[in-house]
Amino acid sequence: MKKPDKKMIIFAVIFIVILMSSALILSSDLSISGYPAIFSHTKAICNETNFCQDYEIHCEDEKITKMSQITGATVQFSGNWIDPRDETTKNKIC
């Protein structure tokens, strides 16, 4: 079995470091560099009768910029159903 070439190992290590650095930079929160954090996500919002509707929510920092219902994404839970999300998660929109 042939031993790996030293140049190839150095190249692979440099490539992995560059790849990991790029992923870290791209996944970082841009608001720390002075830009607003702009993102979107979906969230189920439930009322007092346990009727839940999914929404697509667009945020800029902590402010809602757009919120629209997702058609057909509803569910009516029974009266004794308890939302398993913790209060912070359940009530936070952005």
PAMAR-608786 format. One record per atom (N, C-alpha, C): residue number from 1; x, y, z. Coordinates in nm, 2 decimals, decimal comma. Each point is the difference from the previous one (the first is absolute). Layout:
{NUM; {X; Y; Z}}
...
# end
This chain:
{1; {0,08; -0,12; 0,00}}
{1; {-0,08; 0,12; 0,00}}
{1; {0,09; 0,12; 0,00}}
{2; {-0,03; 0,10; -0,09}}
{2; {0,08; 0,12; -0,01}}
{2; {-0,03; 0,10; 0,11}}
{3; {0,10; 0,06; 0,06}}
{3; {-0,01; 0,10; 0,10}}
{3; {-0,05; 0,13; -0,06}}
{4; {-0,09; 0,07; 0,07}}
{4; {-0,05; 0,13; -0,05}}
{4; {0,11; 0,10; -0,02}}
{5; {0,00; 0,08; -0,11}}
{5; {0,10; 0,10; -0,03}}
{5; {-0,02; 0,12; 0,10}}
{6; {0,11; 0,05; 0,05}}
{6; {0,00; 0,10; 0,10}}
{6; {-0,06; 0,13; -0,05}}
{7; {0,02; 0,03; -0,13}}
{7; {-0,07; 0,12; -0,06}}
{7; {-0,15; -0,02; 0,00}}
{8; {-0,04; -0,12; -0,03}}
{8; {-0,15; -0,02; -0,01}}
{8; {-0,06; 0,01; 0,14}}
{9; {0,07; -0,04; 0,10}}
{9; {-0,06; 0,01; 0,14}}
{9; {-0,01; 0,15; 0,04}}
{10; {0,11; 0,08; -0,03}}
{10; {0,00; 0,14; 0,02}}
{10; {-0,12; 0,07; -0,07}}
{11; {-0,01; -0,03; -0,13}}
{11; {-0,11; 0,05; -0,08}}
{11; {-0,14; -0,03; 0,06}}
{12; {-0,02; -0,12; 0,04}}
{12; {-0,12; -0,04; 0,06}}
{12; {-0,03; 0,07; 0,13}}
{13; {0,10; 0,02; 0,09}}
{13; {-0,02; 0,07; 0,12}}
{13; {-0,03; 0,15; -0,03}}
{14; {0,07; 0,06; -0,09}}
{14; {-0,03; 0,14; -0,03}}
{14; {-0,14; 0,01; -0,06}}
{15; {-0,04; -0,09; -0,09}}
{15; {-0,14; 0,00; -0,06}}
{15; {-0,10; -0,01; 0,11}}
{16; {0,02; -0,09; 0,10}}
{16; {-0,10; -0,02; 0,10}}
{16; {-0,01; 0,13; 0,09}}
{17; {0,11; 0,06; 0,03}}
{17; {0,00; 0,12; 0,08}}
{17; {-0,07; 0,11; -0,07}}
{18; {0,02; 0,02; -0,13}}
{18; {-0,07; 0,10; -0,08}}
{18; {-0,15; -0,03; 0,00}}
{19; {-0,03; -0,12; -0,03}}
{19; {-0,14; -0,04; 0,00}}
{19; {-0,07; 0,02; 0,13}}
{20; {0,06; -0,03; 0,11}}
{20; {-0,06; 0,02; 0,13}}
{20; {-0,01; 0,15; 0,03}}
{21; {0,10; 0,08; -0,03}}
{21; {-0,01; 0,14; 0,02}}
{21; {-0,11; 0,07; -0,08}}
{22; {-0,01; -0,05; -0,12}}
{22; {-0,11; 0,06; -0,09}}
{22; {-0,14; -0,03; 0,06}}
{23; {-0,02; -0,13; 0,04}}
{23; {-0,12; -0,04; 0,06}}
{23; {-0,03; 0,08; 0,13}}
{24; {0,10; 0,03; 0,08}}
{24; {-0,02; 0,08; 0,12}}
{24; {-0,04; 0,14; -0,03}}
{25; {0,07; 0,06; -0,10}}
{25; {-0,03; 0,14; -0,04}}
{25; {-0,14; 0,01; -0,05}}
{26; {-0,04; -0,09; -0,09}}
{26; {-0,13; 0,00; -0,06}}
{26; {-0,11; -0,02; 0,09}}
{27; {0,02; -0,08; 0,11}}
{27; {-0,10; -0,03; 0,09}}
{27; {-0,01; 0,09; 0,12}}
{28; {0,10; 0,10; 0,01}}
{28; {0,00; 0,09; 0,11}}
{28; {-0,11; 0,10; -0,01}}
{29; {-0,05; 0,06; 0,11}}
{29; {-0,10; 0,10; 0,00}}
{29; {0,06; 0,13; -0,05}}
{30; {-0,05; 0,05; -0,11}}
{30; {0,05; 0,12; -0,06}}
{30; {-0,02; 0,13; 0,08}}
{31; {-0,09; -0,01; 0,10}}
{31; {-0,03; 0,12; 0,07}}
{31; {0,11; 0,04; 0,09}}
{32; {0,10; -0,09; 0,03}}
{32; {0,11; 0,04; 0,08}}
{32; {0,10; 0,09; -0,08}}
{33; {-0,01; 0,00; -0,13}}
{33; {0,08; 0,08; -0,08}}
{33; {-0,07; 0,13; -0,05}}
{34; {-0,10; 0,04; 0,07}}
{34; {-0,07; 0,12; -0,03}}
{34; {-0,12; -0,02; -0,10}}
{35; {-0,02; -0,11; -0,05}}
{35; {-0,11; -0,03; -0,10}}
{35; {-0,11; -0,06; 0,08}}
{36; {-0,13; 0,03; -0,04}}
{36; {-0,11; -0,06; 0,08}}
{36; {-0,01; -0,15; -0,03}}
{37; {-0,05; -0,07; 0,09}}
{37; {-0,02; -0,15; -0,02}}
{37; {-0,13; -0,01; -0,07}}
{38; {0,00; -0,04; -0,12}}
{38; {-0,12; -0,02; -0,08}}
{38; {-0,02; -0,15; -0,02}}
{39; {-0,11; -0,05; 0,04}}
{39; {-0,03; -0,15; -0,02}}
{39; {-0,14; -0,03; 0,00}}
{40; {-0,04; -0,12; -0,04}}
{40; {-0,14; -0,04; 0,00}}
{40; {0,00; -0,14; 0,06}}
{41; {-0,12; -0,04; 0,05}}
{41; {-0,02; -0,13; 0,05}}
{41; {-0,15; -0,03; 0,01}}
{42; {-0,04; -0,12; 0,03}}
{42; {-0,14; -0,03; 0,02}}
{42; {-0,03; -0,03; 0,14}}
{43; {-0,12; 0,03; 0,04}}
{43; {-0,03; -0,01; 0,14}}
{43; {-0,15; -0,03; 0,01}}
{44; {-0,04; -0,10; 0,09}}
{44; {-0,14; -0,02; 0,03}}
{44; {-0,04; 0,09; 0,11}}
{45; {-0,11; 0,07; -0,02}}
{45; {-0,05; 0,09; 0,11}}
{45; {-0,14; -0,05; 0,03}}
{46; {-0,02; -0,03; 0,13}}
{46; {-0,12; -0,06; 0,05}}
{46; {-0,08; 0,10; 0,09}}
{47; {-0,13; -0,01; -0,01}}
{47; {-0,09; 0,08; 0,08}}
{47; {-0,05; -0,07; 0,13}}
{48; {-0,09; 0,06; 0,07}}
{48; {-0,04; -0,05; 0,13}}
{48; {-0,09; -0,13; -0,02}}
{49; {-0,05; -0,02; -0,12}}
{49; {-0,08; -0,13; -0,02}}
{49; {0,09; -0,11; -0,06}}
{50; {0,13; 0,02; 0,00}}
{50; {0,10; -0,10; -0,05}}
{50; {-0,01; -0,02; -0,16}}
{51; {-0,05; 0,11; -0,06}}
{51; {0,00; 0,00; -0,15}}
{51; {0,14; 0,06; -0,04}}
{52; {0,08; -0,07; -0,08}}
{52; {0,13; 0,04; -0,04}}
{52; {0,01; 0,02; -0,15}}
{53; {0,06; 0,11; -0,04}}
{53; {0,02; 0,04; -0,13}}
{53; {0,15; 0,03; -0,03}}
{54; {0,05; -0,06; -0,11}}
{54; {0,14; 0,02; -0,03}}
{54; {0,01; 0,13; -0,08}}
{55; {0,11; 0,08; 0,03}}
{55; {0,03; 0,12; -0,07}}
{55; {0,14; 0,00; -0,05}}
{56; {0,02; 0,07; -0,11}}
{56; {0,13; 0,03; -0,05}}
{56; {0,03; 0,14; 0,05}}
{57; {0,11; 0,02; 0,08}}
{57; {0,03; 0,13; 0,07}}
{57; {0,14; 0,05; -0,05}}
{58; {0,00; 0,12; -0,04}}
{58; {0,12; 0,07; -0,05}}
{58; {0,04; 0,10; 0,11}}
{59; {0,12; 0,00; 0,04}}
{59; {0,05; 0,09; 0,11}}
{59; {0,12; 0,08; -0,05}}
{60; {0,01; 0,12; 0,06}}
{60; {0,12; 0,08; -0,01}}
{60; {0,04; 0,03; 0,15}}
{61; {0,11; -0,06; 0,04}}
{61; {0,03; 0,01; 0,15}}
{61; {-0,11; -0,06; 0,07}}
{62; {-0,07; 0,07; 0,09}}
{62; {-0,11; -0,05; 0,08}}
{62; {-0,13; 0,05; -0,04}}
{63; {-0,01; 0,06; -0,12}}
{63; {-0,12; 0,06; -0,06}}
{63; {-0,06; -0,09; -0,11}}
{64; {-0,13; -0,02; 0,01}}
{64; {-0,07; -0,08; -0,11}}
{64; {-0,01; 0,10; -0,12}}
{65; {0,05; -0,05; -0,12}}
{65; {-0,02; 0,08; -0,12}}
{65; {-0,11; -0,05; -0,09}}
{66; {-0,03; -0,13; 0,02}}
{66; {-0,11; -0,06; -0,08}}
{66; {-0,04; -0,13; 0,07}}
{67; {-0,13; -0,02; 0,00}}
{67; {-0,05; -0,13; 0,07}}
{67; {-0,12; -0,04; -0,08}}
{68; {0,01; -0,12; -0,06}}
{68; {-0,11; -0,05; -0,08}}
{68; {-0,04; -0,15; 0,04}}
{69; {-0,13; -0,03; 0,00}}
{69; {-0,05; -0,13; 0,03}}
{69; {0,05; -0,10; -0,11}}
{70; {0,03; -0,12; 0,04}}
{70; {0,03; -0,11; -0,10}}
{70; {-0,13; -0,07; -0,02}}
{71; {-0,05; 0,00; -0,12}}
{71; {-0,13; -0,06; -0,03}}
{71; {0,00; -0,15; 0,03}}
{72; {-0,11; -0,04; 0,07}}
{72; {-0,01; -0,14; 0,03}}
{72; {0,08; -0,05; 0,12}}
{73; {0,08; 0,08; 0,06}}
{73; {0,08; -0,04; 0,11}}
{73; {-0,06; 0,04; 0,13}}
{74; {-0,11; -0,07; 0,03}}
{74; {-0,07; 0,03; 0,13}}
{74; {-0,03; -0,13; 0,07}}
{75; {-0,02; 0,00; 0,13}}
{75; {-0,04; -0,11; 0,07}}
{75; {-0,09; 0,04; 0,12}}
{76; {-0,10; -0,07; 0,04}}
{76; {-0,08; 0,02; 0,11}}
{76; {0,03; -0,11; 0,10}}
{77; {0,07; 0,04; 0,11}}
{77; {0,03; -0,10; 0,11}}
{77; {-0,12; 0,00; 0,10}}
{78; {-0,01; -0,11; 0,07}}
{78; {-0,10; -0,02; 0,10}}
{78; {0,01; 0,11; 0,11}}
{79; {-0,11; 0,01; 0,08}}
{79; {0,00; 0,10; 0,10}}
{79; {0,10; -0,02; 0,11}}
{80; {0,05; -0,12; 0,03}}
{80; {0,09; -0,03; 0,10}}
{80; {0,15; 0,00; -0,05}}
{81; {0,02; 0,03; -0,12}}
{81; {0,13; 0,00; -0,06}}
{81; {0,09; 0,11; 0,06}}
{82; {0,12; -0,02; 0,03}}
{82; {0,09; 0,10; 0,05}}
{82; {0,12; 0,01; -0,09}}
{83; {0,02; 0,12; -0,05}}
{83; {0,11; 0,03; -0,09}}
{83; {0,13; -0,03; 0,07}}
{84; {0,08; -0,10; -0,06}}
{84; {0,12; -0,04; 0,06}}
{84; {0,12; 0,10; 0,00}}
{85; {-0,01; 0,10; -0,08}}
{85; {0,11; 0,10; -0,01}}
{85; {0,01; 0,08; 0,13}}
{86; {0,12; 0,04; 0,04}}
{86; {0,01; 0,08; 0,12}}
{86; {-0,05; 0,14; -0,03}}
{87; {-0,04; 0,08; 0,10}}
{87; {-0,06; 0,13; -0,02}}
{87; {0,08; 0,09; -0,08}}
{88; {0,14; 0,00; 0,02}}
{88; {0,08; 0,09; -0,08}}
{88; {-0,01; -0,03; -0,15}}
{89; {0,01; -0,13; -0,03}}
{89; {0,00; -0,04; -0,14}}
{89; {-0,14; 0,03; -0,06}}
{90; {-0,10; -0,04; 0,08}}
{90; {-0,14; 0,01; -0,05}}
{90; {-0,04; 0,15; -0,03}}
{91; {0,05; 0,09; 0,08}}
{91; {-0,05; 0,14; -0,01}}
{91; {0,10; 0,09; -0,09}}
{92; {0,12; -0,05; -0,03}}
{92; {0,09; 0,08; -0,08}}
{92; {-0,03; -0,02; -0,15}}
{93; {-0,02; 0,11; -0,07}}
{93; {-0,02; 0,00; -0,14}}
{93; {0,12; 0,02; -0,08}}
{94; {0,08; 0,10; 0,03}}
{94; {0,13; 0,02; -0,07}}
{94; {0,12; -0,02; 0,09}}
# end
